[in-house]
Amino acid sequence: MWNLVFALGIGVGGFIGIRVLADPGQPIALSSNTLAALTDLGVTNVTGLVPAQLISWSGLATPVGALMVLGGGFLVGFGARWAGGCTSGHAISGLADLQVPSLVAVAGFFVGGLIVVHALLPILLG
């Protein structure tokens, strides 16, 4: 029963976050460095919760968008299987248990994320 209440709470919380707390017409308060970095990547419209140039059906319909979603999904699934668990499982449970393999996995997740954001994302968006 608690699973059903939990799932309902996720939906209600998402609705509140999108419809009540966020004003879709207002730009998000970002630092000037972040705005400059997004502009360098070609993202000019930063109104709403996420840039529509990155997260939209029209962006997904492009070859780059499809590659990012399908390739990213494959890599996340492959990495979770290869590492023996997901990022949350390793970072929360594994590190709390002081497991060395979890520390290695979390460090790998972090380094992989940095490489993708700073090396691969500019190539895909540019």
N, C-alpha and C positions, 0 to 999 in steps of 0.2 A: 504494500500500500504506500509506503514511504517513497518508492520509486515514482509512482504516479504523481504524488504531491511535488516531488523534486522536479520532475519534467514540467509540470504545470508552472512551478515557480520560475523556471528558466524562461518559459514563454512570456509570462507576465513581466518579469524583469527586463527582458528584451524589448517588449512593447513600451514599458515605462521609459527605458533608456532612449529609444528612438523617438517616440512621440511626445513625451513630456519634458525630459531633461535637455534634449538636443533641439536647437532651433535650426532646421535645415537651410534656412536662408542666410545664416550668419557664418562668417568664416571662423575656423577654429583658431584660438590664440596660439600661434607658433612663434618661435624665436626667429629673428632675422637670418640667422645662420641656416636654420632648417628651411626657411622659405627660399633662400639662395640656392641651397642644395637641390631642392625640389625643382626649382626653375632650371637649373643646369641639367636635370634629368628630363626636362620637357613637360613637367607637371605645372600648369599655370593656374588651374582652378582648384582651390583648396577649400571650397565651401562645403558644409555638411560634415558628417563624421569621417568619411573617407574620400579621397580624390576620385571623382567619377571617371577620370582618365585612366585610372588603374583598376578600379573595381566597378565594372558595369558589364551589361550584356554585350554592348558594342565593342568594348575592349576585349572581352572573351572571344568574340567572333574573329579576331585577327589571328594570324599564325603565331605571333609572339605571345598573345594572351593565352591561346590554347596550349602552347609549349610551356608557359609558366605554370598553368593550372595542372595539366596532365603530367608534365615532367616533374613538377614539384610534388604532386601527390604520389607519384611512383617513388621518388627519392625519399619522401617521408616514410612511406610504408616499408621500403627496402631497409632504410636506416633503423627503423624501429625493430624490424625482424632481426637484422644483423647484430644490433646492440643488445638484444634480449629484453627490450622494453621501450616504452615511449619516453619522451623528454620529461614529462611530468612524473612518471614512475621512478625514473632514475634520479631526478633532481629532488623530489620530495621524499620518497620512501628510501631510495638507495643511499642518498647522502645522510639522511637522518640515522640510518643504520651504520654509517661510516664504512660503506662498501667501496673498496678501491675501484672495482670495475665501473661502478656508477660515477665516480669522480672522473674517470677517463672518458666515459660516455658523455657526461655533461660538458667537459672541456671540449670534446670533439663537436658536440652540437653548437657550442658557442663559437668556436673557430670556424666551423662550416657556415654559420649564419653571417659572420663578419666577412668571409670571403664572398659569399653570394651578394651581400648588400653593397660591398665596396668594389668588387671586380665584375661580377656577372650581371647584376641589375643595370648598371649604366650601359653595358653592351646591348642588353635586350631592349631597353627603353630608348636608346639613342640611335 
